[in-house]
Amino acid sequence: MSKKQEKIPGFATRAIRSGINRTRENEHSEPIFPTSSFLFESASEAAARFSGEVEGNVYSRFTNPTVKIFEQRLAELELGERAVATASGMSAILSVCMGLLKSGDHILSSRSLFGSTVQLFENFLKKFGVEVSYVSPTDLEAWKLAVQVNTKLFFLETPSNPLTEIADISILAQLAHANGALLVVDNCFCTPALQQPLELGADIVVHSATKFLDGQGRCVGGAVVGPEALVGGDIYSFLRTGGPCMSPFNAWVFIKGLETLNLRMKAHSENALALALWLEQQASVERVYYPGLVSHPQHELARVQQRYFGGILSFDLKGGKQQAWGVIDSLQMLSITANLGDVKTTVTHPSSTTHSRMTSDQRDEAGIGDGLVRISVGLEDLEDIKADLRQGLSEGAL
């Protein structure tokens, strides 16, 4: 941004204009640098770059101009000092844990998590001596009681996957800080267009850029955003050494996705609210989970904490797994895939896909039943989305 500008540009402007550093070709669109390495003018310059004494490109595993544009733009949108781009959302979470934790440390986590996050915590971090405890994302007393002297990180998704539970970021940030811990928030469902956890007191935000940041299901990537001291320190150091880096091409795709993020998230939210209200009226639907509904337990908190209510909803069917699979199998337009955040509406059955590697007890504790269906509401005409679901929800599909 121009140094003459004193006022911070608006969100949509930052999403389109921030991070650009044009080359001597004076290109208008951001360039892609598909190179593994970079040249140095001398041996002394190479040494200074490698040591960090002088800023500049060294090797695309940890310094690439295209990736840097994405990092700077996302940091601007999240109102953070630094962002580090990673190969996937899961590698973003891994980078935070590997950069900030050691054997004997403790993570206090919401029990309402993406299945792969649970697997990372249970099958890998625990193997290296990191303890993990799980509590309800909405039960503050449970968080208080579960804090240990070795608790280093609070970790949560809000809204949660797949039940869209809303945790109070500000309150949990205060609790974490009072106990010498950091609060990490997975902001995948909302993106900074709808929610900015750092402004609410969180220390670190993680993203699966694969989802709404891209918005069209084209590439896999992730990111970590937060203060320079944390993200630019040990987390970046892990990425530089361990190598879970984002490719320049994927970064370029995500850069273009960010340009329309503000418009898309508003449109996703409008479609999702209208669909949730419609689903509440369907006889075969037992319950709808969407923060925009007055019936949602944390509706008022979502109104305060988020700009809109997001594009993800779930619903329980009275006929259990048989009906859930019947509805999904009947679809003609909606896409059966576990991905989310796409302009195309996607549908999945969490207990047999995204959360299938959790034990049945873990799923029961998290409230993920066999009749639960998750929808990532896309940008098609709402009436067409309803029409595709209507045939599966009819009595004949039971």
FENLIN-V34697 format. One line per field, one symbol per residue. ss: DSSP state (h for helix, s for strand, l for the rest). psi: psi as a letter, one per 20 degrees, with the letter a starting at -180 (. if undefined). A space follows every 50 residues. Layout:
ss->???
psi->???
This chain:
ss->llllllllllhhhhhhhlllllllllllllllllllslllllhhhhhhhh hlllllllslllllhhhhhhhhhhhhhhlllsssssllhhhhhhhhhhhh lllllsssssllllhhhhhhhhhhhhhhllsssssllllhhhhhhhllll ssssssslllllllllllhhhhhhhhhhlllsssssllllhhhhllhhhh lllssssslllllllllllllssssslhhhhhhhhhhhhhhhlllllhhh hhhhhhhhhlhhhhhhhhhhhhhhhhhhhhllllssssslllllllllhh hhhhhllllllssssssllhhhhhhhhhhhllllsslllllllllssslh hhlllllllhhhhhhhlllllssssslllllhhhhhhhhhhhhlhhhl
psi->qpiiphppqrghghhhhqipnqaiilqgqpqpnmqhrqqqhrhhggghgh ijhpqrpgpihiophghhggghghhghikrhqqpqrhrhhhggghgghhi rrpirppoqqinqphhgghgggigghhjjpqpqprpijnhhhgghiprhj phpppqpoqrojjkqoqoggghgggghhjkrqpppokghhrihhpnhhhj iqhqpqqoihdhggijkhrprrqpqbqghghidhghhgghghjmrqqhgg ggghghhhhjgggghgggggggghhghghhiphipgqpophiphiphkgh ghhghqgairjpqqqpqhjbhghghggghiphgqpnqirrjqhppqprng hjehjhiqrhgggghiknrijppppopbjrpghhgghhhghhirhii.
